[in-house]
Amino acid sequence: TPRPRAMHPRVSELVEHLTRTRAALLAAVAAVPADALDRAPRPDAWSPAQLLEHLAKVELGSAALLARRLLRAREAGLGPETDESSVLAGPG
């Protein structure tokens, strides 16, 4: 069996960030009473359930777009990432 490749530090950083933020979101949702999930705070606002559905769609769409763009970049000759600095830390 082929040995799995280690994840690049930048990818690992992003995966860990997404995992933490998803856990925080799920904890916040768990604190919302069930009868409030489908209730918008105002007529012109989304309900928590609508917001979650939107976030799920955006997450899937973003992941698919990123995968397509990475594939095209590799097909065009993009080499491996050599920079291991944080992608989440602010400048300097």
Secondary structure as GFF3:
##gff-version 3
##sequence-region A 1 92
A	DSSP	alpha_helix	9	30	.	.	.	ID=ss1
A	DSSP	three_ten_helix	34	36	.	.	.	ID=ss2
A	DSSP	alpha_helix	48	75	.	.	.	ID=ss3
###
